[in-house]
Amino acid sequence: MKKLALLILALFTVGFVQSQTKKSKNMKKKILFVVTSHDKKGDTGEETGYYLGEVSHPWEVLHKAGYEIDFVSPKGGTPPVDGFDLKDPANKEFWKSKDKSKIDQSLQPSQVNPNDYSTIFYAGGHGAMWDFADNTELSKIASKIYENGGIVAAVCHGPAGLVNIKLNNGKYLVDGKKINAFTNEEEAEVKLTNVVPFLLEDKLKERGAKFEKSGLWQNHVVTDQRVITGQNPQSAKSVGEAILKELNK
């Protein structure tokens, strides 16, 4: 009887462990949105920040799919917002959601555990040009998520966060991959070519990216080896959809 009881206990333990392992694998890892802390366009005096639609449109897609989203910014706390338009239904939905309080209490990079996330997404807004590229903490977080088999995504000026990400093999993340972002022509169109600290298209090419682009303000999204990039605000929702598609593989 004692041997039988021990056998039953052993079988129960194995079954419980397998059940918990399966449950753990089926749990959706969180998604990390990165937003800028920078609020001025160089010395122009013009205000900037994260572009609301570039947060709300991907958020809407991923939130409805059941993913929990956290927010991080270089300085943490309440980041500045640009493109504030509550006539946009996605903006309005995000602004009244529980996640609005989360973005207003954004994490500092030091508070982020990369192992908790399946995806890191860099939202745009011109502020990203000043505080994304040289933030080594954020670059290390993104590298870790990618090396764990996760996704790195960005839209518009968000790919500024990608330019200095290096992998364990010493290569830049974007090297040899199809990438797009806010183009030189679009920067010229908004008359900020000589204001931004660098031209995003040129910098990505310097890092070895195979830069792709469409005409001004056209929706253009590229997916290459778990790196997803969108050209401009018009591409934001499509980036969210591309992330979801990649997550569902």
C-alpha angles and dihedrals in degrees: 000000000000092000090048091051091050091049092051090048091050092049091048091050093050091048092049093050092048091048092051092046091052091047090050092050091050094051112103114242115227126259121232119215116199118207131180126257093199117107108180134067099229112282095329093101089231116135123235140161136147112339106244097215091053088060100037100048097052089038091055092054096045097038091054089050089060101256121145111228128204127190130221131179131182092255100025123221123071112352123207117258130217131184092039106183120149091183084079104088094216091051091049093048092049093046092057095041129100088250090067088073089048093055089047088056096040118176124251114239090249089062094057124099106200091204089069094065137074093188142023117203124191112208119207136232122136092267088073089071090068105042111022107065099054098039100112094185092059091044091054091049091052092046091052093049090050094046087051088061095264134133130264114200138170142167137210107332091357091091086073082085090060100054097085101032109123127190129220090267089062095248126123113258092237095047109123094358130117106252137168136184141150103330132228088247092053091048089052090048091058089044096238100115091112095038104056114080091239139355108260096212092052094046093050090050089051088056091055100262120155093230117210127185146167131209125294114310094353120146106252126164128174128195119192125161095335093314113116123187135176128200106223145341090293088063097053100098091044090054089054090050091048090051090051092048091051092047090052094055 
